[in-house]
Amino acid sequence: MDPVAALLEIASLLERERASRYRAKAFRVAAAALQQLPEDVRADPTRLRAAKGIGDSTFGVIRQAQGGEVPDYLVELRGEVEPERTSALRARLRGDLHAHTDWSDGTTPIPVMAAAARALGHEYQAITDHSPRLRVARGLSAERLREQMPLVRAESGDGFTLLTGIEVDILDDGALDQEEQLLGELDIVVASVHSKLRMDRRPMTARMLAAVAHPRVNVLGHCTGRLVQGERGTRAESQFDAEAVFAACAENGVAVEINSRPERQDPPDELIAIALEAGCLFSIDSDAHAPGQLSLLDHGAERAERAGVPAARIITTWGLERLLAWAR
């Protein structure tokens, strides 16, 4: 087996199961290091093990692959990590409007995320790194976002488009955490609440209503902020008037995100039903922070299908031209 392919598959499987980001990143680092090594170094176990970026675990994988075997660790992960789920709706998804890179709290550079989206057959992928106030996630200042935008656009071609975007924080008063003019230059704006998630129901409702009324907001991200499983533990949903917020989303043409991360399952099923009744559009997104997490769209598609969300009301089933016309 090709050792680089083995290392990258292990990284993707670890990312899909949301294992430690450092474990997954170690295999991506080793794959990149191995690709740069001369053939004579690759063939010499002593020099290979001493190479920068190659650790004990990755060295073992490389040597087994070089010996013509499927590495034991890869066999183990293939048996343990849940395979991608299939559904009629998943097959209709043409892209993803929520993903992060190492410019904020993602693990990999822009080109790596673009390549992974291409490999999944996406027609488009939005890069939506965080905004400045989310310092813990290295949110992008206006200057950094302007620097990022041409690098994102440079990854488009051959039937694939990488969209410029942001996951902008909804501040306490409903204002958006980025320059107004800059938001207007982006392809996609996802607006999410990340702070004061336990705010009382009335001010939280007012906060969200102000955000979805903003003319540049396209998607309301993970609306309750809840966590239902995973290494970060659990977190109760934020309280707000769902009928009022989703009616405003429908009125303003803002799509409600069905966040595909299994630890979020956001919105809950009962809120999807309210959004459906309100006439909302939806966006099934991965919220990926690593390449292997882009495939988590299958979870969101399965939930949407089970909830009876029509494909026609899911903007990520639309072609690029229609999507961008709507977003503008």
Secondary structure, DSSP 8 states (H G I E B T S, - for coil): --HHHHHHHHHHHHHHTT--HHHHHHHHHHHHHHHHS-HHHHH-HHHHHHSTT--HHHHHHHHHHHTTS--HHHHHHHHHS------HHHHH--EES-B--TTTT-SS-HHHHHHHHHHTT-SEEEE--B-TT-GGGT---HHHHHHHHHHHHTT-BTTBEEEEEEEEEB-TTS-BSS-HHHHHHSSEEEEE--S-TT--HHHHHHHHHHHHTSTT--EE-STT--B-SSTT--B------HHHHHHHHHHHT-EEEEE--TTT-BS-HHHHHHHHHHT--EEEE--BSSGGGGGGHHHHHHHHHHHT--GGGBGGGS-HHHHHHHH-
